[in-house]
Amino acid sequence: MILTETPRRKLITQLVNWGHWFALINMLLAIAIASIYIFNSPAPQTLLGVIYLFINWVSHIGFLTFFGFIIFILPLCYLVPSARMVKGLSALVAAIALALLALDALLYNKYGVHLSLDSAQLIRNEANNAISGFGWQKWIFFLLIFFFWLSAQLIIANAIWKRIGRLQKRKLTFPIISFFIVCFVSSHALHIWADANLYHPIVQQDDLFPLSYPATAKTLMSRYNLLDRENYDQRKELQFNESMDNIRYPLSPIYCSVATANKVLMLVQIDKVPIDTASSFVFNSPHLGNHSSIDAAKRSLLFGLPELYHPALSSRIPVLLDLPRGLGLNVGIYSENPIKKPDIQGFKQDWQTFAANLATHQTHLGIAFVTADQINNLLSTQLLQQYQVLLLKNVNSENRIQRRLYSNTPLAVEFSSTEDLAPTLLNMLGCRASEKAYSTGRNLQNTTQDWAVTTQGHKVIVMQHLQRIEVLSNGSTKVFNVQSGEEEFAIFDTALLSQAIKRLSSFSVSR
């Protein structure tokens, strides 16, 4: 008995082969469209994070496209008798699917959410607002765009159909499938490792692409003693997202009065020349500054916020300056080198003007980044009698012992941080508004908080008594002695670290 392939079976085989190549072309288009997610998100800070981003991008979008082919197009190859109808319906499905992917990418770029039931209300509101301003010209424009996009899909479908025989001879199926399988398996294996180790450059990408559910294996690994679940849960609680998409500054409107008779001066020494301050001040304490540069220290002082927030504050006016000016006080800043990014143009003064206004007591709040010689010229007995003065010595010194804060008025703390200075200066002016509305620091004149929190690069730093606790991005911790700088293997308060991180995160508006 001779078995021959019927025309219908032959057509189905040809349509299935065509469908695979059609899916591959749309897979490449989908990967190109999905680059919108990547270009509008912070880049990973490590090479491993970049590698994971690439293989996850290719494999996840490729998987979504192939899954769409299996669900929507492959059944058409078996159920629809006409090849022309299969190509037309497939082109329509592909055009709609890629349009939805582009819409999701734009939605994520603007609002940080993907198409879902949770975002349905947001999409509905935005659509209503957009449609209310549409005229018939815009409707025609959008219809033409979709028509051209559908036409492109039809051209692709027909071009592949005409060349299906030649494409099948190229023997590219196995290399292409192998590449996507390797990327898919590698991305999930990397994520299992990253999730177990709380490796932030990879874990932070979990919500980057739509319908993304990367693999984890915490339960299985803990069952075979490959993961300490208690330690994992503790580190996860201490994780901190250092990428801030937006910032709320201040957290709420600040209302307070000031005493016009109060005069406050903040001096920051930017060189390392010794100065004698013992007879001029009644208070001094270690200053635990943790800054990558003197310019970062200046911004932290003015805003009362750590370096983490500085990029989002580049066009803001510090509350420390804006509030006194709004209440009619004379505010002046002197810095020989420009202070980059913050909007302080209306407060800057040259040295002669700054010194003259202090000598005549016209300045209510003065802030200066000066040398030892300039400090000696300013600190006269008369000025110390008229002004409440804070002096920060050796702010850019690598020696923690040399960095000290002096004051001619009593303060109530064991140590200070740069973020503490803005709340303290406003309190000295008489403003009793809560510092939590505009700073992560403390009012050094009146606080019951015996710890401070700041950031340095990818680390969160919590300081309490003589301990400096560094929390890395994966939640692991190191403890150092403040005076010696040596690492200690001491017990620390996990609840305190969790509280400090929540305080640090209070100004962020994340996606």
C-alpha positions in Angstrom: 0.0 0.0 0.0 1.4 3.4 -1.0 0.8 6.3 1.4 0.8 9.7 -0.3 0.6 13.0 1.5 -2.8 14.7 0.8 -2.8 18.3 -0.4 -4.4 19.4 2.9 -1.6 17.8 5.0 1.0 19.3 2.7 -0.6 22.8 3.0 -0.6 22.4 6.8 3.0 21.5 6.9 3.9 24.4 4.7 1.8 26.8 6.9 3.4 25.5 10.1 6.9 26.1 8.6 5.8 29.5 7.5 4.5 30.3 10.9 7.8 29.5 12.6 9.6 32.0 10.4 6.9 34.6 10.7 7.1 34.2 14.5 10.9 34.6 14.3 10.7 37.9 12.4 8.1 39.3 14.8 10.3 38.1 17.7 13.1 40.3 16.4 10.6 43.2 16.0 9.3 42.6 19.6 12.9 42.6 21.0 13.5 45.9 19.2 10.4 47.5 20.6 11.2 46.1 24.1 14.5 48.1 24.0 12.3 51.1 25.1 12.1 49.4 28.6 15.9 49.3 28.7 16.8 52.7 27.5 14.4 54.4 29.9 15.5 52.5 33.0 18.7 52.9 35.1 21.5 50.7 33.7 22.8 48.0 36.0 26.0 49.0 37.8 27.8 45.7 37.4 28.9 43.6 34.4 26.9 40.6 35.7 23.8 42.8 35.9 24.3 44.0 32.3 24.8 40.3 31.1 21.6 39.3 32.8 19.7 42.3 31.4 20.7 41.3 27.8 19.9 37.6 28.1 16.7 38.3 30.0 15.6 40.8 27.4 16.2 38.4 24.5 14.8 35.3 26.2 11.8 36.8 27.9 10.5 38.8 24.9 11.4 35.8 22.6 9.4 33.5 24.9 6.4 35.8 24.9 6.4 36.1 21.1 6.7 32.3 20.6 4.0 31.7 23.2 1.8 34.0 21.3 2.5 32.1 18.1 1.6 28.8 19.8 -1.7 30.2 21.2 -2.9 32.3 18.4 -1.3 31.5 15.0 -0.5 27.7 15.2 -4.2 26.8 15.6 -5.0 28.8 12.5 -2.6 26.7 10.5 -4.6 23.6 11.3 -8.2 25.0 11.4 -8.3 27.6 8.6 -8.4 26.0 5.1 -7.1 29.0 3.2 -3.4 30.0 3.2 -4.3 33.6 2.3 -6.7 33.8 5.2 -4.1 32.4 7.6 -1.6 34.9 6.6 -4.1 37.8 6.9 -5.3 36.8 10.3 -1.8 36.1 11.5 -0.7 39.6 10.3 -3.6 41.2 12.1 -2.8 39.3 15.4 0.9 40.2 15.1 0.1 43.9 14.4 -2.2 44.1 17.4 0.2 42.2 19.7 3.2 44.4 18.9 1.0 47.6 19.2 0.1 46.5 22.7 3.7 45.8 23.5 4.6 49.3 22.4 1.7 50.8 24.4 2.9 48.8 27.5 6.5 50.1 27.0 5.3 53.7 26.8 3.0 53.2 29.8 5.9 51.8 31.8 8.2 54.6 30.7 5.7 57.3 31.9 4.1 55.7 35.0 6.3 52.6 35.9 3.4 50.1 35.5 2.5 47.5 32.9 -0.8 46.7 31.3 -2.9 44.8 33.8 -6.1 44.9 35.7 -4.4 46.9 38.4 -3.5 49.6 35.9 -6.8 49.5 34.1 -8.2 52.6 35.9 -5.1 54.6 35.2 -5.2 53.7 31.5 -8.9 54.5 31.3 -8.4 57.9 32.8 -5.5 58.7 30.5 -7.4 57.5 27.5 -10.4 59.6 28.4 -8.2 62.7 28.8 -6.5 62.0 25.5 -9.6 61.2 23.6 -11.4 64.4 24.9 -8.9 66.4 22.9 -9.0 64.3 19.7 -10.4 65.7 16.5 -11.2 63.6 13.4 -7.7 64.5 12.0 -6.0 62.7 14.9 -8.3 59.7 14.5 -7.5 59.4 10.8 -3.7 59.8 11.7 -3.8 56.9 14.1 -5.9 54.7 11.8 -3.3 55.4 9.0 -0.4 54.4 11.4 -2.1 51.1 12.2 -3.0 50.6 8.5 0.7 51.0 7.6 1.8 48.7 10.4 -0.7 46.1 9.4 0.4 46.5 5.8 4.0 45.9 6.9 3.0 42.7 8.6 1.2 41.5 5.4 4.2 42.2 3.4 6.4 40.3 5.8 3.9 37.4 5.8 3.8 37.2 2.0 7.6 37.6 1.6 8.2 34.6 3.9 5.5 32.5 2.1 7.2 33.1 -1.2 10.6 32.2 0.2 9.7 29.4 2.5 11.4 26.7 0.4 14.7 28.6 0.4 14.5 29.4 4.1 14.0 25.8 5.0 17.2 24.8 3.2 19.4 27.2 5.3 19.4 24.9 8.3 19.1 27.8 10.8 16.4 26.3 13.0 18.7 24.4 15.4 21.2 27.3 16.1 18.3 29.8 16.6 16.4 27.5 18.9 19.6 26.7 20.8 20.5 30.4 21.3 17.1 31.3 22.8 17.0 28.2 25.0 20.5 29.0 26.4 19.4 32.6 27.1 16.2 31.4 28.7 17.8 28.9 31.0 20.8 31.1 31.8 18.5 34.1 32.8 16.5 32.0 35.2 19.5 30.3 36.7 21.2 33.6 37.2 18.0 35.0 38.9 17.8 32.0 41.2 21.4 32.7 42.3 20.7 36.5 42.6 17.5 36.0 44.5 19.2 33.7 47.0 22.1 36.2 47.5 19.9 39.3 47.2 22.1 40.5 44.4 20.5 43.9 43.7 21.7 44.6 40.2 19.7 41.5 39.0 16.8 41.4 41.5 15.9 45.1 40.8 15.1 44.1 37.2 12.2 41.8 38.2 9.5 44.2 37.0 11.2 45.6 34.0 9.4 43.5 31.3 5.7 42.7 31.1 4.5 39.3 32.4 7.8 38.6 33.9 8.0 36.0 36.7 11.6 34.9 37.0 12.4 31.7 38.8 13.3 31.4 42.5 14.2 28.4 44.6 14.5 29.6 48.2 12.2 26.9 49.6 14.0 24.1 47.7 17.5 25.5 48.6 16.7 25.9 52.3 15.3 22.4 52.4 18.7 21.0 51.4 20.6 23.4 53.6 21.9 25.4 50.6 20.3 28.6 52.0 20.0 29.9 55.5 16.4 31.1 55.4 16.5 33.1 58.6 19.6 35.0 57.4 18.0 35.5 54.0 14.9 37.0 55.5 16.9 39.4 57.7 19.0 40.6 54.7 15.9 41.0 52.6 14.4 43.2 55.2 17.5 45.4 55.2 17.7 45.7 51.4 17.6 49.2 50.1 16.8 50.4 46.6 19.4 53.1 45.7 17.8 54.0 42.4 15.3 56.9 43.0 13.0 57.6 40.1 11.5 60.7 41.8 11.6 62.5 45.0 9.1 64.3 47.3 10.9 67.3 48.8 9.8 68.5 51.2 7.3 65.8 52.3 4.7 68.4 53.3 4.5 72.2 53.4 6.6 73.7 56.2 5.1 76.3 58.4 7.1 77.9 61.2 8.1 81.3 62.5 11.6 82.6 63.1 13.2 85.0 65.5 14.5 88.0 63.5 16.9 88.7 66.3 18.6 85.3 65.9 21.7 85.2 63.7 23.3 82.0 62.6 26.6 81.3 60.9 27.8 77.9 59.4 31.5 77.7 58.5 32.9 74.7 56.7 36.7 74.4 56.5 37.7 73.1 53.0 41.5 72.9 53.6 43.6 71.0 56.1 45.5 73.9 57.7 45.3 73.6 61.5 43.3 76.3 63.3 43.0 77.0 67.0 39.4 76.8 68.1 39.6 75.5 71.7 39.0 78.9 73.3 36.2 80.0 71.0 33.7 77.2 71.3 32.0 75.3 74.1 31.1 72.2 72.2 32.9 69.8 69.8 32.1 66.3 68.7 33.2 63.8 66.0 31.7 64.5 62.7 30.9 61.4 60.7 30.8 62.7 57.1 30.7 60.1 54.3 30.9 61.9 51.0 32.5 61.1 47.7 33.6 64.7 47.2 33.6 68.1 48.9 30.8 69.2 46.4 28.6 66.3 47.6 29.3 67.4 51.2 28.0 70.9 50.3 24.8 69.6 48.8 24.2 67.3 51.8 24.6 70.3 54.1 22.2 72.5 52.2 19.5 69.9 51.6 19.9 67.8 54.7 19.7 64.7 52.5 22.4 62.2 51.6 24.1 61.7 48.2 21.5 59.2 47.1 19.0 62.0 46.5 21.3 64.6 44.9 20.6 63.9 41.2 16.8 64.4 41.9 17.5 67.7 43.7 19.5 69.3 41.0 16.9 72.0 40.2 15.4 72.4 43.7 16.0 75.2 46.2 17.0 73.9 49.6 14.5 74.4 52.4 17.3 75.7 54.5 17.7 78.7 52.2 14.2 79.1 50.8 12.3 79.2 54.1 14.3 82.0 55.8 14.2 84.1 52.6 10.5 83.6 52.4 10.2 84.9 56.0 12.1 88.0 55.1 15.6 87.1 56.5 18.9 87.9 54.8 20.5 84.7 53.7 24.0 84.6 52.2 26.3 81.8 50.9 30.0 82.0 50.0 31.9 79.4 48.2 35.1 80.1 46.2 34.3 77.1 43.9 30.8 76.9 42.4 28.3 74.6 44.1 27.0 72.4 41.3 23.4 71.6 40.6 21.3 73.1 43.5 19.4 76.3 42.6 21.2 78.9 44.8 21.8 81.7 42.4 19.9 84.2 44.5 21.9 83.5 47.6 25.6 83.6 46.5 27.8 86.4 47.6 31.5 87.3 46.9 33.9 87.2 49.8 34.0 90.9 50.5 30.2 91.2 50.5 29.8 88.1 52.7 32.4 89.3 55.3 31.0 92.8 55.3 27.5 91.7 56.0 28.6 89.6 58.8 30.7 92.4 60.3 27.6 94.7 60.3 25.3 91.9 61.5 23.1 92.2 58.4 23.1 88.5 57.6 20.6 86.3 59.5 21.8 83.1 58.1 25.3 82.8 56.6 26.9 79.6 55.2 30.5 79.7 54.0 32.9 77.1 52.6 36.2 78.7 53.6 39.9 78.2 54.3 41.6 78.3 57.7 42.8 81.9 57.0 39.3 83.1 56.2 37.9 81.4 59.3 40.5 83.2 61.5 39.6 86.5 59.8 35.9 86.0 60.6 35.9 84.6 64.1 36.2 87.8 66.1 35.0 88.0 69.7 32.2 90.4 68.6 31.0 88.0 65.9 30.9 85.1 68.4 28.8 87.2 70.7 26.3 88.1 68.0 26.1 84.8 66.1 25.3 81.2 66.9 28.2 79.6 65.1 28.8 76.1 63.8 32.3 75.3 62.6 33.0 72.0 60.7 36.7 71.4 60.6 38.5 69.2 58.0 35.3 68.1 56.1 37.4 66.6 53.3 39.9 64.8 55.6 40.3 61.1 55.2 41.1 60.8 58.9 37.8 60.4 60.8 39.3 61.7 64.0 40.2 65.1 62.5 36.6 65.7 61.2 35.0 67.6 64.1 32.0 69.9 64.6 32.4 72.9 66.9 29.7 75.2 68.3 29.6 78.2 70.5 26.2 77.1 71.8 25.5 73.7 73.6 24.4 70.8 71.5 23.0 67.5 72.8 24.6 64.7 70.8 27.6 62.4 70.8 28.4 62.9 67.2 27.1 64.7 64.1 26.5 64.0 60.4 26.4 66.4 57.5 22.6 65.8 57.1 22.1 67.1 60.7 23.3 70.6 59.9 20.3 71.9 58.0 17.7 71.0 60.7 20.1 72.4 63.4 20.6 75.7 61.5 16.8 76.2 61.0 16.2 75.4 64.7 18.8 78.0 65.7 16.8 80.6 63.6 13.8 79.7 65.7 12.0 77.4 63.2 10.4 74.5 65.2 8.9 72.6 62.2 9.6 68.9 62.2 12.9 68.1 60.5 11.5 64.9 59.1 9.6 66.9 56.5 12.8 68.0 54.7 15.8 66.1 56.0 17.0 62.7 57.1 19.1 64.4 59.8 18.5 65.4 63.4 18.2 68.8 65.2 21.4 68.6 67.2 20.0 71.0 69.8 17.1 68.9 70.8 16.9 65.2 69.8 16.4 61.9 71.5 17.6 60.0 68.4 21.0 58.5 69.1 21.6 57.3 65.6 22.1 58.8 62.1 21.7 57.4 58.6 23.3 58.3 55.3 24.5 56.7 52.1 27.9 56.3 50.4 27.8 54.9 46.9 25.8 51.7 47.1 26.0 51.4 50.9 23.6 52.6 53.6 25.5 53.8 56.6 24.0 53.8 60.1 25.9 55.4 62.9 25.2 54.8 66.6 27.5 55.6 69.5 30.9 54.3 68.4 29.6 51.9 65.8 29.4 52.5 62.1 27.2 49.9 60.4 27.4 49.5 56.6 24.5 47.8 54.9 25.4 46.7 51.4 22.8 46.5 48.5 22.2 42.8 49.1 21.4 43.4 52.8 24.6 42.0 54.2 26.2 44.1 57.0 29.6 45.1 58.3 30.4 46.9 61.6 33.3 49.2 62.2 34.6 51.1 65.2 34.3 54.8 64.5 37.5 55.8 66.3 39.9 53.1 65.0 38.1 52.4 61.7 38.7 48.7 62.2 36.0 46.1 61.5 34.3 44.6 64.5 32.3 41.4 64.8 29.7 42.9 67.1 26.0 42.3 67.5 23.8 45.1 66.1 20.1 45.9 66.4 18.4 44.7 63.2 15.2 46.6 64.1 17.3 49.8 64.3 18.7 49.2 60.8 15.2 48.5 59.4 14.0 51.8 61.0 16.9 53.7 59.6 16.4 52.4 56.1 12.7 53.3 56.2 13.7 56.8 57.3 16.2 57.0 54.5 13.5 55.9 51.9 10.9 58.3 53.1 11.6 60.9 50.4 11.6 58.6 47.5 8.8 58.1 45.0 9.6 54.8 43.4 7.9 53.1 40.5 
